[in-house]
Each structure stands twice: as C-alpha cells, then as structure tokens.
Amino acid sequence: MNAKPDAAASEHAWEASVSSWVDGEADIRAEELDTPYGRQLWDTYHLIGDVMRSPDLAIRPSDRFYARVSSALDAEPAIVAPSPLVRRHVWRNGLSGLAVAAAVASVVWMARPFFFAPDASPSAVPIMAQADEPDAADPELADYMAAHQSMAGAGAVRQVSYDGMEAR
C-alpha cells in the first residue's frame, strides 16, 4: 500500500537531484544516469535549458494548435458559483457600539474634575504663605551661583537679582 507514495517520492527526489546536477549545484553521480530513464531525464533537462537560453531553438506552435487550445477552452464548462455572502455578525456590531460607549464613559470619568466644580464652599479664608527672605549679604554664595550659572542651562529656575528686595 505504501509502495506508490514511496516510488513517487523517490522519483521526485531523483528528478530534483538531476535538476541540481544540471544547474551545477551538486556533483554529478554518473552511476545514477546509466539507466535509460536517467539518460532521457538528463537530455530533457538540458533541452529545456537550451531552449530557455535561446528562443531560436524553440518550436513555434502552429495556428492550428492555437485554434485547438482555444476551442478546448471554450468547450470547458465555466464554473459559476455564487460568491459567498459577507455576513456581518450582530455581535460584532454590538461590540463596536459597546467599545464606543466605553471610550466616551472613560473620557467623561477622566475629565469630570475639570468640568464639574465641587459645590462645597471653602471653610476658611485662604491665607497667603510667607517665606523668609534669603540672606543676600552672603558674597560666597553669590560668587558660587554666578560661577555655576552656565552649568544650570536654560531651565525653569533662574537667578534673580536681590537688589530691589533690599529697598523694601
């Protein structure tokens, strides 16, 4: 029962090895070409290669041949099968609507603190925070800050002059 597939597989493998020999991809084993089938296969592969390299060697089919092929194609029945209907599943449309609703709900949930102010009234009057004035009289700190100002870069923190602060 397995004889046919094994024979077909070995024949296909053998033809593949002949093809690789003709292409120069493998070493030729002459003992495998000593059979009549091997010699015919070798000659056929070389003929195919010669025709592919030189179209002058190819035999142009006659108009009668083209007419026979055309009539054979016309005589074949056309396979007309209805195209499969693209059915949209109801659950797919429902899930897309659910996804849109979830997206809108998440945006509303995240934006809620910005649009809806709390109704609670403040319990006390806000008091302005006060900080101690820095000691502007320390010349070592001023020299240090001036020397390292170039390393700070153009960040959000910048050095300011305290000359106006002393006038207060």
Helices and strands as residue ranges (DSSP letters): H 3-22, G 30-33, H 36-53, G 55-57, H 63-75, H 90-115, H 139-147, H 149-152, H 163-166
